[in-house]
Amino acid sequence: MLRHLLRLCFLPVIALLPTAVFAETPAVAWLLTAEIGPVFSFRNDVRVPGEGGTRFELDRLTGEGPEVLGRFAVERTNGRHGLRAVYQPLRTDGVGRLLETTDFAGAQFSPTEGTRGRYRFDTWRITYRYLWQDQEAFRLWVGATGLVRDAEISLRQSSTRARDGNVGFVPLLHALADWTLTPTWRVQVEADALAAPQGRAIDLGVRSVHALDDRWAVSINLRTLEGGADNDSVYTFGWFGSATLGLSRSF
């Protein structure tokens, strides 16, 4: 039920992408944030290699969730300039049956017995952003994110095993919109996104932040990650959604 509610939440959220963002006020010099909560798989289609492999739904093996998602960020703000580093590991694991004989990463897997599938998509990000608009109750930051992904897909069936791993760099555009509703409540919308003929990446989040005092804050976060690549080496497109609780400490 929660998975379907998240899907309904994320569809209108994606429509807000042109104005998306996530940030803290310029007065905050350092900010540490940790988030944790369930993540669900809405889609995870794979074909390895991209030419010659068999396309299959990996989430038939790993399941649709929930799994546990953690997200950890450190930010530094100096006037209109901001830097942020983020680490976000994403893992799914499960056993299911393939719909047909599947060629994956040089091995062949049968649909007549269970297959264990594992998916890993860990990301490290560095973001620079500039405070473009600074109004009384609204701030808009724009910038760029450098993302390093460490991804891996593996299948195992009896004595047959195969894996495909990839480490790469992805440049993304960044935006963060921050509305102050009351002295203690804020709403933020954030996006790292870019599209090209070879693939796309969209990481979009909406969160409600409540300040406990001048140092500590808690938040409720909805986030969706969608994208993939289509080339001779690999075809992979996934869509994930999460709902996390966050705790922040400023210095």
N, C-alpha and C positions, 0 to 999 in steps of 0.2 A: 504493500500500500504506500509506504513512504517513498519507494522508488518512483511510483507513478505520480505522486504529488510533486516530487522534485522535477520530473520531466515537464509537467505542466508549468512549473515555476520558471524553468530555464528557457522555454520557448519565447515568452514575451521579453525576458531579460536579454536574449540575443538581439532582439530588435533595437535595444538601446545601445548597441555597440558603438555608433559614431560618437557618443558622449561619455564613454566609459572611463573609469579610473579607480584609485585607492591611495590614500596618503594621510599624513598628519600635518598639523598646523606648522607654519614656519617657526613658531616659538619653541618647538620641541627640537632639542639638539640631537639626542640619541633616543631611539625607540627599539625595544626588543619585543617581538610578538611570537607566541606559540599557539598553534591551532591543532585540534584533533577532532575527528568525527567519522561517520560512515561515508563511504564512497560507493557509487553504483555504476555499473557498466550498461549503457544504453545501446552501444554498438561497438563491435571489435572485429572487423573483417581483415583477413590476412591472406596473402599469396606470396610464397617465397620459393624460387625466384619470381620476380615480377613477370618475366616471360618464361613459361614452361611449368610453373608450379600450379597447384590446385587451390582455387580460392575457397576458403571456409570461414565459418563463424567461430572465432576462438572463444567467445563467451558461451557457446554451447558446452564447452569443456570447463571453463573456469567459473561459470555461473555469472549471474547478474549482480551479485553482492547480497548484503553489504560486506565490504572489506574496511579496514581501518586506514584512514589517511591522516598523515601529519604534515604540517607546513610550518617552517621556521624562518623568521625574517629579522634582519637588523637594518635599521635606517639611520641616516645622518642628514639633518637639515641645517642649512646655513643660509638664512635669508630666503631668496627666491630659488636657491639651488638645493637639490636633494639627491642623495645616493641611497640605493637599497640593494641588499644581497638576500637572496631567498634560496632555501633548499626545500624541495618537495619530492619525497619518494612515493611512488605509486606501484603497488604490487597486487596481482590477482593470481589465484591458484585453484585448480579443481580438476575433477575427473568426470568425463562424459563420453558420448559416442559421436563419432564423425558420421556425416550423412552419406559419404561415399569414400571410395579408395582415394587417399589424399597423398599427393607428392609434395613434400615440404623439406626444403633445405637439403636435398640430395637423398632423402629417405622416403620410404613409402609406408603409409599407415592404413590399416584395415578398418572398415566400419563395423566389423563383427565383434570387436572387443573394446573394452574401455581404454581411453587415452587420457593421460594426464597432461594438461596444458598449463603453462606458466607464462605470465606476462609481467614485465618490469619496465617502468618508464620513469626513471629518476631524472630530475632536472636541477641544475644550478643556474641562478640568474643574477646578473648585475644590471641595475637600472639607473640611468641618469634621467632626472626630470626637472623641468623648469616651471615655476609658478607663473602661468600665463595670465590668469585672471584672479584678482584678489578683491572680492567684494565683502560686504559685511557678513553675510550668511552663506556665501558660496565661494569655493576656490576651485580652479581648474588647472591641473598640472599636465604638461605634455613632455614627451621625451622618447627615449629608445631603450630597449632591453637587449642584452646579449645573453642568449640561452645556450647552455651546453647540456645536451641530452645523453643519457647512458641508458639505452634501450636493449631489451632482450626478449625474444620469444622462443620457447622450447616446447617440444612434444616428446612424450615417452610412452611406449607401448611394449610390454614384455621386455625383450632385449633390444628393441629398436629405439634409438634416441636420435634427436636432431635439434639443433638450436641455431638461431640467427641473432647475432648481436650487432649493435651499431652505436658508435659514439660520434657525435657531430655538433657543429655550432650552427645556431639559427639566429639571425638578427630579426627583431620584432619592433614594431611601433608601440609606444606606451601612452596611456592616458589615464587620468584619475580625476573624478569629480567628487567634491566633498561639500555636503550641505550641513550646516549647523541648524538643528531644529530648536534646541533649547540649550541652556548652559551645560547640560550633562548628556544630551543625546545628539548623535550625528548619524547621517547615512552617507555611505561611500559606494561608488561604482567604479570599478577598475578593469582595464583590459590591456593585455599584451597580445598583439595579433599582427598577422601578415599573410598574404596569399600570393601565390605564383603558379605558373602552369604545372610545375613539378609537385606542388602540394600546398598545404596551408596549415596554419596553427592559430587557434583562437582560445585564449584563456581569459575568461570573463568572470568577475566576482562582484557580488553585492553584499554589503554587510551593514549591520546596525551596531553602533558603538555606544556604550554607556560608561561615562567616566565615574569611577568610584571616588576618586579624589584627584589632586593635581599630579599624581604619579601613576596610578593604577587605573586600568580600564578593562572591561569585558566586552565581548562582541559575539554576535550570531552571524555566521557567514554562509552564504550560498555561492557555490562556484561551479562553473562548467568548463571542461577542457575538451576541445574537439579539433580534429585535424588528422593529417597523415601525409603519405607520399605515394606517388605512382611512377615507378621507373623500371628499368630492366632488372634491377637487383631485388626490388621489393615492392609489393603493393600492401599498404596497411593504412586503414582509417579507423579511428576510434572516437567514441563520444562517452565521456564520463561526467557524472555529477556528484557533488558532495555537499554535506551540511555539517559544519564544524562549529565548535565553541572555541573562542579565542581569549587569551589573556595577554595584556600588554603592560609594559613597564617603561616609563620614560626617565631620562637622566639629564 
